[in-house]
Amino acid sequence: MDNYFCRYDFHNGQIIQGYCLNSECTSQPQYCQQCLSHLHNQHLQDCKDRNYLAQLIQSSIDSQNDFQRDTKSKIQNLEYITQKKLDYSFQEMEKLKQMQNYFQQESYQNFKKDIHILKKYYQGVEQKKNSIYHHKLGDFLSQIDSFSQTLQIAQNDILQEQIEKNQIMAKQQYEKGLTLSSGQHYQKALECFNQAILLDSRKEEYYIAKSNQLLNLNDYRNAIQSCDIAIRMKPQSYLAYCNKGFALNRINLYEEARNCCEKAIQINPNSAQAFIIKGSHFYLQR
């Protein structure tokens, strides 16, 4: 049940009342009463309690069940119509093969009884029926394919729109975190950078900013992890090497720290930060 208590410093321990469903909200989705008043007051209508969420989940499940049932029904109807046409074709094939046997065996009395079947093909009636069926089936399948492509394009557009929104919100969280950090509110700044990463995990500067806050909070091992991610994303990030070198220095891994500082200097020879950290490394080893 610990997960149902708020973790924000200024109202830690208050009970979580529900979750925010606003697509543009950049705060944590769960809220207590103080969160509702301070963080979600611009979109209270989108903040829903647990009872509403339970009903929404169930109604969404019901909606998907309805969609699947209706789709399966339509597919079954199409299969039935197609199978019915195939069954008719198989029956016609058997009749024609029987006529072929009669004709080859010179059983003309039997052949004569079924001559009306051959007349349909002589006049092109069956061939025309098959051609019309194939044409309509082809048109139908083309419409399905076109619909699928249109749906995929729409889904891609929606996804791209959401990605762009997330990038904007991530930037807002990043800038908010920088402001908080400059005011020495390191824990709140860290929360902003974590939120920025959740919204857009492809920006190495977000991981560097996160590592800065972790260094300020003396969480050196997690700072190193953030630096490693930034370095994987941008191997020439001298700031990531600087921060990693600082963190390694603080946990007495001096050789690794020296290597990071030298890598930072190699990337950016004008990096005063790397020289300072490297100098601190030599000072601590004396």
HUHU-V362937 format. One record per backbone hydrogen bond with DSSP energy under -0.5 kcal/mol. NH is the residue of the N-H (numbers start at 1). CO is the residue of the C=O. E is the energy in kcal/mol with one decimal. If there is no record, write none. Layout:
nh=(NH:NH)
co=(CO:CO)
e=(E:E)
//
This chain:
nh=(4:5:6:11:12:13:14:16:17:18:19:20:21:25:31:36:37:38:39:40:43:46:47:48:48:50:53:54:55:56:57:58:59:60:61:62:63:64:65:66:67:68:69:70:71:72:73:74:75:76:77:78:79:80:81:82:83:84:85:86:87:88:89:90:91:92:93:94:95:96:97:98:99:100:101:102:103:104:105:106:107:108:111:112:113:114:114:115:117:118:119:120:120:121:122:123:125:126:128:129:130:131:132:133:134:135:136:137:138:139:140:141:142:143:144:145:146:147:148:149:150:151:152:153:154:155:156:157:158:159:160:161:162:163:164:165:166:167:168:169:170:171:172:173:174:175:176:177:178:179:180:181:182:183:184:185:186:189:190:191:192:193:194:195:196:197:198:199:200:203:204:206:207:208:209:210:211:212:213:214:215:216:217:218:219:220:223:224:225:226:227:228:229:230:231:232:233:234:237:238:241:242:243:244:245:246:247:248:249:250:251:252:253:254:257:258:259:260:261:262:263:264:265:266:267:268:271:272:275:276:277:278:279:280:281:282:283:284:285:286:286)
co=(1:2:14:8:9:6:11:4:31:31:48:29:46:22:18:32:33:34:35:35:40:43:44:19:46:17:49:50:51:52:53:54:55:56:57:58:59:60:61:62:63:64:65:66:67:68:69:70:71:72:73:74:75:76:77:78:79:80:81:82:83:84:85:86:87:88:89:90:91:92:93:94:95:96:97:98:99:100:101:103:102:106:107:108:109:110:111:112:114:114:115:116:117:117:118:119:120:120:124:125:126:127:128:129:130:131:132:133:134:135:136:137:138:139:140:141:142:143:144:145:146:147:148:149:150:151:152:153:154:155:156:157:158:159:160:161:162:163:164:165:166:167:168:169:170:171:172:173:174:175:176:177:178:179:181:180:184:185:186:187:188:189:190:191:192:193:194:195:196:200:202:203:203:204:205:206:207:208:209:210:211:212:213:215:214:218:219:220:221:222:223:224:225:226:227:228:229:230:234:236:237:238:239:240:241:242:243:244:245:246:247:249:248:252:253:254:255:256:257:258:259:260:261:262:263:264:268:270:271:272:273:274:275:276:277:278:279:280:281:282:283)
e=(-2.1:-1.6:-3.7:-1.2:-0.9:-2.5:-1.4:-3.7:-3.0:-1.2:-2.3:-2.8:-2.7:-1.2:-2.1:-2.2:-1.5:-2.4:-2.8:-1.5:-1.6:-1.9:-1.7:-2.4:-0.7:-0.9:-2.2:-2.3:-2.0:-2.7:-2.7:-2.1:-2.7:-2.2:-2.3:-2.6:-2.2:-2.1:-2.4:-2.5:-2.3:-2.7:-2.5:-2.7:-2.6:-2.5:-2.1:-2.1:-2.4:-2.6:-2.1:-2.2:-2.7:-2.5:-2.4:-2.5:-2.8:-2.3:-1.9:-2.3:-2.9:-1.9:-1.9:-2.6:-2.2:-2.4:-2.4:-2.1:-2.1:-2.5:-2.4:-2.1:-2.3:-2.3:-2.0:-2.6:-2.7:-2.4:-2.3:-0.9:-3.0:-1.4:-2.2:-2.5:-1.3:-0.8:-0.7:-1.3:-1.6:-1.0:-1.9:-1.2:-0.5:-1.0:-2.4:-2.5:-2.3:-0.7:-2.1:-2.2:-2.7:-2.3:-2.7:-2.4:-2.7:-2.5:-2.7:-2.8:-2.7:-2.4:-2.5:-2.7:-2.3:-2.3:-2.2:-2.6:-2.9:-2.7:-2.7:-2.3:-2.5:-2.7:-2.4:-2.5:-2.4:-2.6:-2.6:-2.5:-2.5:-2.7:-2.9:-2.6:-2.3:-2.5:-2.5:-2.2:-2.8:-2.3:-2.0:-2.7:-2.7:-2.2:-2.0:-2.3:-2.6:-2.6:-2.3:-2.5:-2.1:-1.9:-2.4:-2.7:-2.3:-1.0:-2.1:-2.9:-1.1:-2.3:-2.5:-1.8:-1.7:-2.3:-2.4:-2.1:-2.4:-2.1:-2.0:-1.8:-2.3:-0.7:-0.7:-0.9:-0.9:-2.0:-2.4:-2.2:-2.4:-2.1:-1.7:-2.2:-2.2:-2.2:-1.7:-1.5:-3.1:-1.2:-1.6:-2.2:-1.7:-2.1:-2.3:-2.5:-1.9:-2.2:-2.6:-2.2:-1.9:-2.5:-2.0:-1.3:-1.5:-2.4:-2.7:-2.4:-2.7:-2.4:-2.5:-2.8:-2.1:-1.8:-1.1:-1.4:-2.8:-1.2:-2.1:-2.7:-2.2:-2.0:-2.3:-2.5:-2.1:-2.4:-2.4:-2.3:-2.1:-2.9:-2.2:-1.2:-1.4:-2.4:-2.3:-2.4:-2.5:-2.4:-2.1:-1.9:-2.0:-2.5:-1.2:-0.6:-0.9)
//
